[in-house]
Amino acid sequence: MRPRGCPPGSKNKPKLPLVITREPELAMTPFILEISGGSDVVEALARFSHRKNMGLCVLSSSGTIANVTLRQPSVTPGATVTFHGRFDVLSLSATLLLHASLAIALYAFDVLLAGPQGQIIGEKELGREGRNRKRERC
């Protein structure tokens, strides 16, 4: 009759230590962007993404802005509405993904602002760069 199980001394053998010889690439690289006055924020983010040849995701934003122009969802391309005065940025989030050919960029953009009397204004934009954009104004 044979003994059952593993032979004595076959378990719990010491293992060689694992040595990593190089550092892995970072999956995310943080950047701090300051967009100058009078600039289109969506276009500025798209230019930055194309220049760096990478997609981006805006995780946080802050600041005060003045005289905001938001594009309205309408049949007429280029329809906008402008709000004069100073506004605090409550929330700004954006995602821009580059296509492998770099010819098309898919993006999503949301902004919420608080006005001096407590009014909230905002915009949601989904689309493809260089094509018709779908926007919603709050």
OpenMM code with the backbone's topology and positions (N, CA, C; nanometers):
from openmm import Vec3, app, unit

residues = "MET ARG PRO ARG GLY CYS PRO PRO GLY SER LYS ASN LYS PRO LYS LEU PRO LEU VAL ILE THR ARG GLU PRO GLU LEU ALA MET THR PRO PHE ILE LEU GLU ILE SER GLY GLY SER ASP VAL VAL GLU ALA LEU ALA ARG PHE SER HIS ARG LYS ASN MET GLY LEU CYS VAL LEU SER SER SER GLY THR ILE ALA ASN VAL THR LEU ARG GLN PRO SER VAL THR PRO GLY ALA THR VAL THR PHE HIS GLY ARG PHE ASP VAL LEU SER LEU SER ALA THR LEU LEU LEU HIS ALA SER LEU ALA ILE ALA LEU TYR ALA PHE ASP VAL LEU LEU ALA GLY PRO GLN GLY GLN ILE ILE GLY GLU LYS GLU LEU GLY ARG GLU GLY ARG ASN ARG LYS ARG GLU ARG CYS".split()
positions = [
    Vec3(0.0833, -0.1161, 0.0000),
    Vec3(0.0000, 0.0000, 0.0000),
    Vec3(0.0897, 0.1249, 0.0000),
    Vec3(0.0510, 0.2226, -0.0844),
    Vec3(0.1287, 0.3459, -0.0953),
    Vec3(0.0767, 0.4499, 0.0037),
    Vec3(0.1676, 0.5328, 0.0563),
    Vec3(0.1210, 0.6414, 0.1418),
    Vec3(0.0515, 0.7481, 0.0567),
    Vec3(-0.0464, 0.8121, 0.1109),
    Vec3(-0.1232, 0.9139, 0.0407),
    Vec3(-0.0589, 1.0511, 0.0569),
    Vec3(-0.0858, 1.1400, -0.0391),
    Vec3(-0.0386, 1.2772, -0.0305),
    Vec3(0.0978, 1.2967, -0.0933),
    Vec3(0.1554, 1.4144, -0.0697),
    Vec3(0.2854, 1.4513, -0.1250),
    Vec3(0.3964, 1.3916, -0.0402),
    Vec3(0.5085, 1.3639, -0.1030),
    Vec3(0.6213, 1.3111, -0.0243),
    Vec3(0.6706, 1.4147, 0.0767),
    Vec3(0.7286, 1.3721, 0.1863),
    Vec3(0.7770, 1.4652, 0.2882),
    Vec3(0.8805, 1.5623, 0.2294),
    Vec3(0.8697, 1.6889, 0.2677),
    Vec3(0.9655, 1.7904, 0.2241),
    Vec3(0.9353, 1.8516, 0.0890),
    Vec3(0.8275, 1.8142, 0.0229),
    Vec3(0.7988, 1.8684, -0.1098),
    Vec3(0.7215, 2.0009, -0.1044),
    Vec3(0.6636, 2.0334, 0.0092),
    Vec3(0.5871, 2.1572, 0.0229),
    Vec3(0.6727, 2.2678, 0.0832),
    Vec3(0.6260, 2.3903, 0.0625),
    Vec3(0.6865, 2.5085, 0.1247),
    Vec3(0.8354, 2.5240, 0.0948),
    Vec3(0.8712, 2.4984, -0.0300),
    Vec3(1.0109, 2.5184, -0.0677),
    Vec3(1.0360, 2.6683, -0.0782),
    Vec3(1.1538, 2.7154, -0.0418),
    Vec3(1.1817, 2.8589, -0.0528),
    Vec3(1.1790, 2.9021, -0.1998),
    Vec3(1.1199, 3.0200, -0.2231),
    Vec3(1.1097, 3.0730, -0.3579),
    Vec3(1.2117, 3.1844, -0.3758),
    Vec3(1.2598, 3.1992, -0.4984),
    Vec3(1.3550, 3.3045, -0.5275),
    Vec3(1.2837, 3.4399, -0.5204),
    Vec3(1.3523, 3.5448, -0.4730),
    Vec3(1.2881, 3.6767, -0.4650),
    Vec3(1.2625, 3.7330, -0.6055),
    Vec3(1.1525, 3.8073, -0.6183),
    Vec3(1.1150, 3.8713, -0.7435),
    Vec3(1.1840, 4.0073, -0.7499),
    Vec3(1.2609, 4.0303, -0.8551),
    Vec3(1.3332, 4.1555, -0.8716),
    Vec3(1.2819, 4.2246, -0.9968),
    Vec3(1.2352, 4.3513, -0.9811),
    Vec3(1.1895, 4.4315, -1.0940),
    Vec3(1.3057, 4.5205, -1.1355),
    Vec3(1.3443, 4.5105, -1.2608),
    Vec3(1.4621, 4.5846, -1.3065),
    Vec3(1.4298, 4.7197, -1.3676),
    Vec3(1.3006, 4.7487, -1.3983),
    Vec3(1.2643, 4.8799, -1.4526),
    Vec3(1.1319, 4.9251, -1.3948),
    Vec3(1.1139, 5.0563, -1.3943),
    Vec3(0.9904, 5.1145, -1.3441),
    Vec3(0.8834, 5.1088, -1.4525),
    Vec3(0.7596, 5.0747, -1.4170),
    Vec3(0.6530, 5.0765, -1.5180),
    Vec3(0.6161, 5.2201, -1.5546),
    Vec3(0.5643, 5.2392, -1.6767),
    Vec3(0.5199, 5.3717, -1.7185),
    Vec3(0.3956, 5.4108, -1.6401),
    Vec3(0.3814, 5.5400, -1.6151),
    Vec3(0.2635, 5.5886, -1.5446),
    Vec3(0.1412, 5.5769, -1.6345),
    Vec3(0.0322, 5.5298, -1.5790),
    Vec3(-0.0918, 5.5202, -1.6553),
    Vec3(-0.1537, 5.6588, -1.6717),
    Vec3(-0.1341, 5.7436, -1.5726),
    Vec3(-0.1892, 5.8795, -1.5781),
    Vec3(-0.0793, 5.9782, -1.5423),
    Vec3(-0.0738, 6.0867, -1.6146),
    Vec3(0.0223, 6.1925, -1.5868),
    Vec3(-0.0559, 6.3192, -1.5538),
    Vec3(-0.0334, 6.3762, -1.4369),
    Vec3(-0.1090, 6.4971, -1.4013),
    Vec3(-0.0523, 6.6212, -1.4695),
    Vec3(-0.1404, 6.7117, -1.5095),
    Vec3(-0.1041, 6.8411, -1.5663),
    Vec3(-0.1911, 6.9466, -1.5009),
    Vec3(-0.1387, 7.0651, -1.4874),
    Vec3(-0.2172, 7.1794, -1.4424),
    Vec3(-0.2214, 7.2760, -1.5593),
    Vec3(-0.3415, 7.3046, -1.6065),
    Vec3(-0.3593, 7.3925, -1.7217),
    Vec3(-0.4236, 7.5229, -1.6769),
    Vec3(-0.3737, 7.6329, -1.7265),
    Vec3(-0.4373, 7.7624, -1.7065),
    Vec3(-0.4757, 7.8129, -1.8444),
    Vec3(-0.6040, 7.8359, -1.8652),
    Vec3(-0.6538, 7.8773, -1.9956),
    Vec3(-0.6729, 8.0282, -1.9923),
    Vec3(-0.6126, 8.0953, -2.0878),
    Vec3(-0.6132, 8.2415, -2.0880),
    Vec3(-0.7523, 8.2972, -2.1185),
    Vec3(-0.7754, 8.4194, -2.0752),
    Vec3(-0.9028, 8.4863, -2.0958),
    Vec3(-0.9355, 8.5003, -2.2436),
    Vec3(-1.0623, 8.4888, -2.2761),
    Vec3(-1.1067, 8.5017, -2.4138),
    Vec3(-1.0928, 8.3753, -2.4954),
    Vec3(-1.0442, 8.2668, -2.4348),
    Vec3(-1.0234, 8.1409, -2.5070),
    Vec3(-1.1451, 8.0505, -2.4964),
    Vec3(-1.1651, 7.9671, -2.5978),
    Vec3(-1.2673, 7.8624, -2.5953),
    Vec3(-1.2072, 7.7453, -2.5182),
    Vec3(-1.2679, 7.7088, -2.4054),
    Vec3(-1.2120, 7.6052, -2.3185),
    Vec3(-1.2069, 7.4701, -2.3888),
    Vec3(-1.3133, 7.4334, -2.4598),
    Vec3(-1.3155, 7.3044, -2.5293),
    Vec3(-1.2051, 7.2986, -2.6342),
    Vec3(-1.1887, 7.4048, -2.7108),
    Vec3(-1.0833, 7.4075, -2.8126),
    Vec3(-0.9445, 7.4053, -2.7495),
    Vec3(-0.9260, 7.4737, -2.6373),
    Vec3(-0.7961, 7.4742, -2.5694),
    Vec3(-0.7599, 7.3341, -2.5202),
    Vec3(-0.8585, 7.2620, -2.4642),
    Vec3(-0.8325, 7.1248, -2.4194),
    Vec3(-0.8022, 7.0332, -2.5378),
    Vec3(-0.8738, 7.0506, -2.6489),
    Vec3(-0.8493, 6.9686, -2.7680),
    Vec3(-0.7097, 6.9954, -2.8242),
    Vec3(-0.6679, 7.1225, -2.8299),
    Vec3(-0.5329, 7.1547, -2.8794),
    Vec3(-0.4262, 7.0918, -2.7906),
    Vec3(-0.4455, 7.1004, -2.6589),
    Vec3(-0.3494, 7.0406, -2.5656),
    Vec3(-0.3403, 6.8895, -2.5878),
    Vec3(-0.4554, 6.8243, -2.6025),
    Vec3(-0.4589, 6.6801, -2.6235),
    Vec3(-0.3875, 6.6404, -2.7525),
    Vec3(-0.4138, 6.7136, -2.8601),
    Vec3(-0.3473, 6.6844, -2.9879),
    Vec3(-0.1974, 6.7098, -2.9803),
    Vec3(-0.1581, 6.8191, -2.9144),
    Vec3(-0.0155, 6.8521, -2.9030),
    Vec3(0.0599, 6.7449, -2.8250),
    Vec3(-0.0022, 6.6931, -2.7184),
    Vec3(0.0616, 6.5887, -2.6377),
    Vec3(0.0385, 6.4484, -2.6946),
    Vec3(-0.0482, 6.4379, -2.7961),
    Vec3(-0.0801, 6.3103, -2.8600),
    Vec3(-0.1345, 6.2087, -2.7586),
    Vec3(-0.2326, 6.2530, -2.6792),
    Vec3(-0.2915, 6.1653, -2.5787),
    Vec3(-0.4323, 6.2116, -2.5461),
    Vec3(-0.5139, 6.1209, -2.4980),
    Vec3(-0.6460, 6.1560, -2.4486),
    Vec3(-0.6320, 6.2235, -2.3135),
    Vec3(-0.7374, 6.2892, -2.2700),
    Vec3(-0.7302, 6.3526, -2.1387),
    Vec3(-0.8635, 6.3447, -2.0679),
    Vec3(-0.8561, 6.3592, -1.9367),
    Vec3(-0.9736, 6.3611, -1.8505),
    Vec3(-0.9513, 6.4700, -1.7465),
    Vec3(-1.0412, 6.5665, -1.7416),
    Vec3(-1.0319, 6.6738, -1.6423),
    Vec3(-1.0976, 6.6216, -1.5153),
    Vec3(-1.0192, 6.6085, -1.4094),
    Vec3(-1.0689, 6.5548, -1.2829),
    Vec3(-1.1161, 6.6642, -1.1882),
    Vec3(-1.0579, 6.7829, -1.1988),
    Vec3(-1.0915, 6.8896, -1.1063),
    Vec3(-1.0685, 7.0236, -1.1744),
    Vec3(-1.1456, 7.1217, -1.1324),
    Vec3(-1.1272, 7.2568, -1.1850),
    Vec3(-1.1722, 7.3560, -1.0795),
    Vec3(-1.1194, 7.4765, -1.0888),
    Vec3(-1.1593, 7.5799, -0.9938),
    Vec3(-1.1318, 7.7157, -1.0557),
    Vec3(-1.1910, 7.8158, -0.9979),
    Vec3(-1.1619, 7.9502, -1.0426),
    Vec3(-1.2859, 8.0339, -1.0622),
    Vec3(-1.2622, 8.1544, -1.1041),
    Vec3(-1.3665, 8.2508, -1.1338),
    Vec3(-1.3466, 8.2958, -1.2765),
    Vec3(-1.4558, 8.3068, -1.3499),
    Vec3(-1.4480, 8.3511, -1.4886),
    Vec3(-1.5470, 8.4645, -1.5103),
    Vec3(-1.5282, 8.5387, -1.6162),
    Vec3(-1.6157, 8.6532, -1.6454),
    Vec3(-1.6666, 8.6442, -1.7883),
    Vec3(-1.7892, 8.6922, -1.8094),
    Vec3(-1.8495, 8.7017, -1.9421),
    Vec3(-1.8418, 8.5689, -2.0175),
    Vec3(-1.9293, 8.4782, -1.9808),
    Vec3(-1.9300, 8.3418, -2.0334),
    Vec3(-2.0192, 8.3331, -2.1562),
    Vec3(-1.9699, 8.2695, -2.2605),
    Vec3(-2.0496, 8.2427, -2.3799),
    Vec3(-2.0671, 8.0921, -2.3923),
    Vec3(-2.1927, 8.0478, -2.3920),
    Vec3(-2.2243, 7.9058, -2.4068),
    Vec3(-2.2949, 7.8864, -2.5398),
    Vec3(-2.2629, 7.7783, -2.6068),
    Vec3(-2.3312, 7.7468, -2.7324),
    Vec3(-2.4641, 7.6798, -2.6991),
    Vec3(-2.5688, 7.7165, -2.7711),
    Vec3(-2.7012, 7.6605, -2.7460),
    Vec3(-2.7288, 7.5448, -2.8406),
    Vec3(-2.8040, 7.4425, -2.7912),
    Vec3(-2.8440, 7.3358, -2.8825),
    Vec3(-2.9538, 7.3887, -2.9741),
    Vec3(-2.9257, 7.3924, -3.0980),
    Vec3(-3.0259, 7.4428, -3.1905),
    Vec3(-2.9939, 7.3914, -3.3299),
    Vec3(-3.0861, 7.4126, -3.4194),
    Vec3(-3.0654, 7.3736, -3.5584),
    Vec3(-2.9634, 7.4660, -3.6231),
    Vec3(-2.9614, 7.5913, -3.5798),
    Vec3(-2.8691, 7.6887, -3.6366),
    Vec3(-2.7301, 7.6702, -3.5768),
    Vec3(-2.6308, 7.6331, -3.6584),
    Vec3(-2.4957, 7.6171, -3.6051),
    Vec3(-2.4410, 7.7510, -3.5559),
    Vec3(-2.3694, 7.7470, -3.4463),
    Vec3(-2.3065, 7.8668, -3.3938),
    Vec3(-2.3943, 7.9530, -3.3058),
    Vec3(-2.5172, 7.9092, -3.2733),
    Vec3(-2.6036, 7.9885, -3.1854),
    Vec3(-2.5448, 7.9891, -3.0447),
    Vec3(-2.5316, 8.1087, -2.9871),
    Vec3(-2.4711, 8.1203, -2.8544),
    Vec3(-2.5547, 8.2120, -2.7660),
    Vec3(-2.5289, 8.2038, -2.6367),
    Vec3(-2.5871, 8.2968, -2.5405),
    Vec3(-2.4727, 8.3404, -2.4486),
    Vec3(-2.4657, 8.4697, -2.4193),
    Vec3(-2.3576, 8.5236, -2.3369),
    Vec3(-2.4141, 8.5738, -2.2052),
    Vec3(-2.3471, 8.5391, -2.0970),
    Vec3(-2.3821, 8.5846, -1.9627),
    Vec3(-2.2712, 8.6788, -1.9171),
    Vec3(-2.3059, 8.8017, -1.8827),
    Vec3(-2.2064, 8.9003, -1.8411),
    Vec3(-2.1934, 8.9001, -1.6893),
    Vec3(-2.0744, 8.9257, -1.6420),
    Vec3(-2.0458, 8.9286, -1.4993),
    Vec3(-1.9464, 8.8206, -1.4609),
    Vec3(-1.9235, 8.8085, -1.3316),
    Vec3(-1.8275, 8.7100, -1.2800),
    Vec3(-1.9025, 8.5854, -1.2336),
    Vec3(-1.8466, 8.4696, -1.2615),
    Vec3(-1.9062, 8.3414, -1.2255),
    Vec3(-1.8012, 8.2526, -1.1607),
    Vec3(-1.8428, 8.1802, -1.0568),
    Vec3(-1.7558, 8.0813, -0.9937),
    Vec3(-1.7767, 7.9466, -1.0617),
    Vec3(-1.6676, 7.8759, -1.0863),
    Vec3(-1.6761, 7.7425, -1.1450),
    Vec3(-1.7152, 7.6454, -1.0343),
    Vec3(-1.8355, 7.5881, -1.0433),
    Vec3(-1.8790, 7.4868, -0.9473),
    Vec3(-1.8264, 7.3502, -0.9885),
    Vec3(-1.8354, 7.3227, -1.1166),
    Vec3(-1.7935, 7.1929, -1.1681),
    Vec3(-1.7544, 7.2083, -1.3140),
    Vec3(-1.6455, 7.1468, -1.3517),
    Vec3(-1.6066, 7.1390, -1.4913),
    Vec3(-1.5448, 7.0022, -1.5104),
    Vec3(-1.6020, 6.9224, -1.5970),
    Vec3(-1.5431, 6.7916, -1.6262),
    Vec3(-1.5377, 6.7741, -1.7762),
    Vec3(-1.4339, 6.7091, -1.8206),
    Vec3(-1.4160, 6.6887, -1.9634),
    Vec3(-1.3410, 6.5587, -1.9864),
    Vec3(-1.3760, 6.4919, -2.0939),
    Vec3(-1.3050, 6.3722, -2.1387),
    Vec3(-1.2854, 6.3861, -2.2878),
    Vec3(-1.1646, 6.3643, -2.3339),
    Vec3(-1.1347, 6.3714, -2.4757),
    Vec3(-1.0528, 6.2490, -2.5123),
    Vec3(-1.1035, 6.1690, -2.6040),
    Vec3(-1.0351, 6.0472, -2.6476),
    Vec3(-0.9919, 6.0628, -2.7920),
    Vec3(-0.8659, 6.0357, -2.8190),
    Vec3(-0.8150, 6.0457, -2.9552),
    Vec3(-0.8361, 5.9141, -3.0279),
    Vec3(-0.8717, 5.9229, -3.1533),
    Vec3(-0.8818, 5.8054, -3.2397),
    Vec3(-0.7397, 5.7668, -3.2799),
    Vec3(-0.7174, 5.6409, -3.3127),
    Vec3(-0.5840, 5.5939, -3.3482),
    Vec3(-0.5245, 5.6741, -3.4644),
    Vec3(-0.6078, 5.7171, -3.5581),
    Vec3(-0.5579, 5.7946, -3.6725),
    Vec3(-0.5371, 5.9419, -3.6378),
    Vec3(-0.5772, 5.9843, -3.5185),
    Vec3(-0.5727, 6.1228, -3.4728),
    Vec3(-0.6600, 6.2148, -3.5573),
    Vec3(-0.7432, 6.1577, -3.6439),
    Vec3(-0.8290, 6.2395, -3.7280),
    Vec3(-0.9576, 6.2777, -3.6556),
    Vec3(-1.0053, 6.1936, -3.5659),
    Vec3(-1.1319, 6.2179, -3.4974),
    Vec3(-1.1086, 6.2088, -3.3478),
    Vec3(-1.1631, 6.3044, -3.2747),
    Vec3(-1.1559, 6.3004, -3.1296),
    Vec3(-1.2983, 6.2994, -3.0756),
    Vec3(-1.3301, 6.2030, -2.9915),
    Vec3(-1.4589, 6.1988, -2.9237),
    Vec3(-1.4439, 6.2710, -2.7902),
    Vec3(-1.5461, 6.3484, -2.7534),
    Vec3(-1.5322, 6.4213, -2.6285),
    Vec3(-1.6666, 6.4396, -2.5594),
    Vec3(-1.6568, 6.4659, -2.4295),
    Vec3(-1.7713, 6.5034, -2.3474),
    Vec3(-1.7243, 6.6190, -2.2594),
    Vec3(-1.8110, 6.7172, -2.2420),
    Vec3(-1.7728, 6.8371, -2.1679),
    Vec3(-1.8934, 6.8854, -2.0892),
    Vec3(-1.8770, 6.9068, -1.9591),
    Vec3(-1.9828, 6.9584, -1.8716),
    Vec3(-1.9269, 7.0753, -1.7901),
    Vec3(-2.0071, 7.1791, -1.7758),
    Vec3(-1.9667, 7.2906, -1.6910),
    Vec3(-2.0893, 7.3426, -1.6163),
    Vec3(-2.0704, 7.3710, -1.4886),
    Vec3(-2.1727, 7.4368, -1.4063),
    Vec3(-2.1085, 7.5576, -1.3402),
    Vec3(-2.1767, 7.6712, -1.3500),
    Vec3(-2.1253, 7.7960, -1.2956),
    Vec3(-2.2281, 7.8580, -1.2021),
    Vec3(-2.1806, 7.9291, -1.1005),
    Vec3(-2.2690, 8.0013, -1.0086),
    Vec3(-2.2503, 8.1508, -1.0310),
    Vec3(-2.3618, 8.2202, -1.0520),
    Vec3(-2.3588, 8.3642, -1.0746),
    Vec3(-2.3601, 8.4413, -0.9446),
    Vec3(-2.3477, 8.5742, -0.9523),
    Vec3(-2.3402, 8.6572, -0.8320),
    Vec3(-2.4680, 8.6562, -0.7487),
    Vec3(-2.5846, 8.6340, -0.8102),
    Vec3(-2.7097, 8.6280, -0.7348),
    Vec3(-2.7506, 8.4838, -0.7045),
    Vec3(-2.6599, 8.3897, -0.7222),
    Vec3(-2.6883, 8.2509, -0.6892),
    Vec3(-2.7465, 8.1698, -0.8032),
    Vec3(-2.7644, 8.2295, -0.9212),
    Vec3(-2.8173, 8.1524, -1.0334),
    Vec3(-2.7123, 8.0522, -1.0812),
    Vec3(-2.7615, 7.9379, -1.1286),
    Vec3(-2.6748, 7.8315, -1.1784),
    Vec3(-2.6949, 7.8219, -1.3291),
    Vec3(-2.5851, 7.8254, -1.4031),
    Vec3(-2.5920, 7.8049, -1.5468),
    Vec3(-2.4953, 7.6942, -1.5838),
    Vec3(-2.5208, 7.6284, -1.6949),
    Vec3(-2.4315, 7.5216, -1.7337),
    Vec3(-2.4512, 7.4777, -1.8764),
    Vec3(-2.3645, 7.3866, -1.9180),
    Vec3(-2.3675, 7.3346, -2.0540),
    Vec3(-2.3140, 7.1929, -2.0525),
    Vec3(-2.3741, 7.1096, -2.1350),
    Vec3(-2.3254, 6.9736, -2.1563),
    Vec3(-2.3025, 6.9599, -2.3057),
    Vec3(-2.1853, 6.9124, -2.3431),
    Vec3(-2.1525, 6.8995, -2.4841),
    Vec3(-2.0984, 6.7596, -2.5097),
    Vec3(-2.1520, 6.6938, -2.6093),
    Vec3(-2.1052, 6.5624, -2.6529),
    Vec3(-2.0807, 6.5711, -2.8019),
    Vec3(-1.9776, 6.5090, -2.8512),
    Vec3(-1.9601, 6.5142, -2.9954),
    Vec3(-1.8279, 6.4622, -3.0437),
    Vec3(-1.8029, 6.4924, -3.1678),
    Vec3(-1.6783, 6.4596, -3.2339),
    Vec3(-1.6182, 6.5891, -3.2843),
    Vec3(-1.4911, 6.6032, -3.2661),
    Vec3(-1.4239, 6.7228, -3.3119),
    Vec3(-1.4326, 6.7314, -3.4636),
    Vec3(-1.4634, 6.8497, -3.5129),
    Vec3(-1.4709, 6.8702, -3.6558),
    Vec3(-1.6052, 6.8326, -3.7168),
    Vec3(-1.7001, 6.7879, -3.6346),
    Vec3(-1.8336, 6.7540, -3.6829),
    Vec3(-1.9352, 6.8317, -3.6021),
    Vec3(-2.0624, 6.8153, -3.6352),
    Vec3(-2.1672, 6.8842, -3.5595),
    Vec3(-2.1622, 6.8415, -3.4141),
    Vec3(-2.1784, 6.9350, -3.3257),
    Vec3(-2.1729, 6.9081, -3.1825),
    Vec3(-2.3127, 6.9072, -3.1257),
    Vec3(-2.3366, 6.8210, -3.0293),
    Vec3(-2.4640, 6.8180, -2.9594),
    Vec3(-2.4413, 6.8841, -2.8244),
    Vec3(-2.5145, 6.9895, -2.7970),
    Vec3(-2.4965, 7.0633, -2.6721),
    Vec3(-2.6319, 7.0796, -2.6052),
    Vec3(-2.6301, 7.0829, -2.4735),
    Vec3(-2.7500, 7.1098, -2.3961),
    Vec3(-2.7178, 7.2215, -2.2997),
    Vec3(-2.8051, 7.3199, -2.2897),
    Vec3(-2.7845, 7.4277, -2.1932),
    Vec3(-2.8812, 7.4110, -2.0783),
    Vec3(-2.8282, 7.4271, -1.9578),
    Vec3(-2.9119, 7.4143, -1.8369),
    Vec3(-2.9767, 7.5465, -1.8055),
] * unit.nanometer
topology = app.Topology()
chain = topology.addChain("A")
for resn in residues:
    res = topology.addResidue(resn, chain)
    for name in ("N", "CA", "C"):
        topology.addAtom(name, app.Element.getBySymbol(name[0]), res)
